[in-house]
Amino acid sequence: MKADIHPKYQDAEIRCACGNIIKTRSIKLSMLIGICNACHPFYTGTQKFVDTAGRVDKFQQRMAKTAAAQAVAASKKKKK
């Protein structure tokens, strides 16, 4: 192997949104994740609603706009 071309492999910390901290080794010092094995419904066996970065709320807002636009289009079509 060539010397001095590989990244430094060091102790790292993975932090979850639930507060869980996992110690490991990596070339990055820290990583932030949204969901881990301590809070994921598959591993815990509990049903809970997981909303990552408000994606469900954004989807519902987009669907409401679409439904409103379709209603306006339908009312214009009936007037003709």
C-alpha angles and dihedrals in degrees: 000000000000117000123241098012100097123086118250112266108215144157111290138188127220115200123196127204089244091061098257114142121203121194117212141135125266144135089258118072097215139007130193119212132180100221135016140181091274094060105024112112093225093060099035096046092223125117112236135154111253113197111181113204093335094294094145092051091048090050092050091050091050091049091050090054091049092050091049092049091049091050092052091048091049093050091050090050092052092051092059 
